[in-house]
Amino acid sequence: MAEGFQKTDMNDASLFDRVPPHDDDAERAALGGMLVSKDAIGEISQALDPEDFYQPNHQTIYETILAMFSAGDPVDSVTVATKLDERGDLQKIGGVNYLHDLASEVPTAANALYYAEIVHQRALLRRVIATGTKITQLGYNAGGALAQDVINLAQAEAYEMGEGKVHQDYVPLRDAVNTALDQIDRIQKGEIEAGIPTGFREIDAMTKGLQPGQMVVVAGRPAMGKSTLGVDFARSAALKHHEPTVIFSLEMSRIELAQRIIAAETNIPLAAMRNPDDIDPGRWNVLNDFYGKLENAPLYIDDSPNMSLMEIRAKCRRLKQTQGLKLVVIDYLQLMSSGKQVESRQQEVSEFSRALKLLAKELELPVVALSQLNRNSEMRNDRKPQISDLRESGSIEQDADVIFLVHRPDAYDKEDRPGEADIIMAKHRNGPTATFQLGFQGQYSRFSDMAQNMQQGV
């Protein structure tokens, strides 16, 4: 530091004229969530530094939890108390009862990351205040230093404040090209999968599967089959290729969704499951055999009502960490809730679209978002949908890497190509567009490759 300047401790309480920003309740809730859930520990450890906690006893508890978690030790109020006692810190943090209170005050660990974000935001505000105070002191204590030197020091303080948990994500073009060439080489050698298979031969041949980081939109008018196609993608990934997959069903219940999957996998018509007379002993045997195959099937279903975007993101992160999540399917985009007031529904859907694209990039997996189309397609002579028919938001088109539009001519005219469907790939960011003809078997709730003569599922 230049001569004449004195370094000021950023954590010095004398910097603040008032009590620095902090939220004791959020700190307690974040720690409580970590004491009752190891998943919460993994999530919060990526979001917080010990210094983000304002209360010194909370910093000590947090550091102890992280140390135990990294060592593979079990973490709960009892084990943490034992570790703190060994270090001579137990009474400093408030004793055993304080740890028990932290755990008991949290009804569920599901919101732990939300509380951690509050803690982090308050810590950032404290850093802003501290940095502002230090810059002010630089100006007052400049003495005979050049003004430009003061500015340089002030900029350094501001950059240091902004670093936080930001990672250097930029790389030289040469490194990026080298990585891309290496991936091409590995794909040719069969060393890595090209992507998550959709289960449809022609679609997989053109797209090389659903790619990590992609936002894939499947859109259609009501009852056209967009949910069926989304579930087909999930069945192919999880049941055929054992890739961990989650379906967030905002429209159908988990039982309805399970019935559709059963019909598609067993060739037992969907209608038969709602009529006990149609389930004879032979079909019961088929159902029991199918159930036996599901013991290790990595397909997860979440039909929580009024699901918010924050909930979906938190659950995906948790599944990524605990199960190695590889595919997300959301049915459907327009039913998502932000949980806050917005200027317009179009703006809200735009935010959902952008957030899902960012989620795909963050977790490095494809996110399949189902979406409704408006009525414009039904006004045309051929009834074929177009990208411009996407309902409530043009930003869906901008954010999506791939857009599939589902069209079934026999939905409008029973004699027009019955049992067939057009899957129109109207956007393909990394390749050409095309229209794929598939069979549609509504009684089994599935699409199928035409070459399979519609005798079996994907």
Secondary structure, 3 states (H helix, E strand, C coil): CCCCCCCCCCCCHHHCCCCCCCCHHHHHHHHHHHHHCHHHHHHHHCCCCHHHCCCHHHHHHHHHHHHHHHCCCCCCHHHHHHHHHHCCCCCCCCHHHHHHHHHHCCCCHHHHHHHHHHHHHHHHHHHHHHHHHHHHHHHHCCCCCCHHHHHHHHHHHHHHHHHCCCCCCCCCHHHHHHHHHHHHHHHHCCCCCCCECCCCHHHHHHHCCECCCCEEEEEECCCCCHHHHHHHHHHHHHHHCCCCEEEEECCCCHHHHHHHHHHHHHCCCHHHHHCHHHCCHHHHHHHHHHHHCCCCCCEEEECCCCCEHHHHHHHHHHHHHHHCCCEEEEECHHHCECCCCCCCHHHHHHHHHHHHHHHHHHHCCCEEEEEEECHHHHHCCCCCCCHHHECCCCHHHHHCCEEEEEECHHHCCCCCCCCEEEEEEEEECCCCCEEEEEEEEHHHCEEEEHHHCCCCCC
